[in-house]
Amino acid sequence: MILRKFVFAIALFTSQSMLAHADNAKGEEAYAKGEYAVALVEFTEAAENNDMNAQYNLGVMYEHGHGVKQSDLKAGEWYQLAADNGHPDAPTALQLLYEYF
């Protein structure tokens, strides 16, 4: 019974991670094509599910005003969440943002 619960928990975690990653991947594809509205929807959904890559990507969108109103404050918030979740580039992006804020 314990093994069954463990296997279920692993399967649930993996499926949730894959869903969040899939949304981020769709967002990255849309972003690369300049389809910022689609990217925003995909990144936001994934970011709200704690996808560090989507959080970082939202930071980029807000920092540069791609498909959203440019906001260093919102960029910083998303970069901070990404950094808190372990994104390797987010601390540097956050530092650079504050350096030029």
VMD Tcl script that draws the C-alpha trace (Angstrom):
set ca {
  {0.00 0.00 0.00}
  {2.79 2.45 0.86}
  {4.62 1.61 -2.37}
  {1.43 2.19 -4.37}
  {0.96 5.64 -2.76}
  {4.60 6.49 -3.46}
  {4.31 5.48 -7.11}
  {1.09 7.52 -7.43}
  {2.77 10.56 -5.87}
  {5.72 10.29 -8.26}
  {3.38 9.91 -11.25}
  {1.32 12.92 -10.16}
  {4.41 15.09 -9.64}
  {5.87 14.04 -12.99}
  {2.64 14.72 -14.89}
  {2.29 18.16 -13.27}
  {5.91 19.00 -14.11}
  {5.43 17.88 -17.69}
  {2.27 19.95 -18.05}
  {3.98 23.07 -16.76}
  {6.99 22.41 -18.97}
  {4.76 21.82 -21.98}
  {3.09 25.21 -21.44}
  {6.48 26.89 -21.15}
  {7.67 25.15 -24.32}
  {4.58 26.37 -26.18}
  {5.25 29.84 -24.84}
  {8.86 29.76 -25.99}
  {7.78 28.66 -29.45}
  {5.21 31.46 -29.66}
  {7.68 34.02 -28.29}
  {10.26 33.06 -30.92}
  {7.63 33.71 -33.61}
  {6.74 37.09 -32.12}
  {3.33 35.80 -30.99}
  {3.58 37.56 -27.66}
  {-0.10 37.27 -26.68}
  {0.08 33.47 -26.96}
  {3.44 33.39 -25.17}
  {2.01 35.49 -22.33}
  {-0.88 33.08 -21.78}
  {1.35 30.00 -21.88}
  {4.07 31.48 -19.67}
  {1.56 32.81 -17.14}
  {-0.16 29.45 -16.76}
  {3.12 27.62 -16.35}
  {4.56 30.30 -14.03}
  {1.55 30.09 -11.74}
  {2.35 26.36 -11.47}
  {5.87 27.29 -10.25}
  {7.68 26.64 -13.54}
  {10.92 28.56 -13.00}
  {11.58 28.84 -16.74}
  {8.17 30.39 -17.39}
  {8.70 32.78 -14.47}
  {12.03 33.84 -15.94}
  {10.47 34.22 -19.39}
  {7.76 36.48 -17.98}
  {10.53 38.56 -16.43}
  {12.08 38.94 -19.87}
  {8.74 39.93 -21.41}
  {8.10 42.61 -18.79}
  {11.68 43.87 -18.83}
  {11.59 44.43 -22.58}
  {7.88 45.23 -23.01}
  {7.27 42.36 -25.41}
  {3.50 41.90 -25.56}
  {3.01 43.63 -22.21}
  {3.43 47.12 -20.86}
  {7.11 47.44 -19.95}
  {7.57 47.24 -16.19}
  {10.85 46.83 -14.36}
  {8.87 46.21 -11.18}
  {6.93 43.26 -12.65}
  {10.07 41.97 -14.36}
  {11.82 42.00 -10.99}
  {8.96 40.17 -9.31}
  {9.05 37.38 -11.92}
  {12.84 37.17 -11.87}
  {12.74 36.92 -8.07}
  {10.24 34.05 -8.20}
  {12.37 32.29 -10.81}
  {15.47 32.77 -8.67}
  {13.64 31.47 -5.60}
  {12.72 28.37 -7.61}
  {16.31 27.78 -8.70}
  {16.55 29.30 -12.19}
  {20.30 29.67 -12.81}
  {20.08 32.93 -14.81}
  {17.45 34.71 -12.73}
  {19.75 36.09 -10.01}
  {21.96 37.74 -12.63}
  {18.96 39.13 -14.50}
  {17.61 40.50 -11.24}
  {20.96 42.06 -10.35}
  {21.29 43.70 -13.77}
  {17.72 44.95 -13.58}
  {18.33 46.63 -10.22}
  {21.66 47.99 -11.41}
  {19.91 49.95 -14.15}
  {16.58 50.50 -12.35}
}
mol new
graphics top color blue
foreach p $ca { graphics top sphere $p radius 0.5 }
foreach p [lrange $ca 0 end-1] q [lrange $ca 1 end] { graphics top cylinder $p $q radius 0.2 }
display resetview
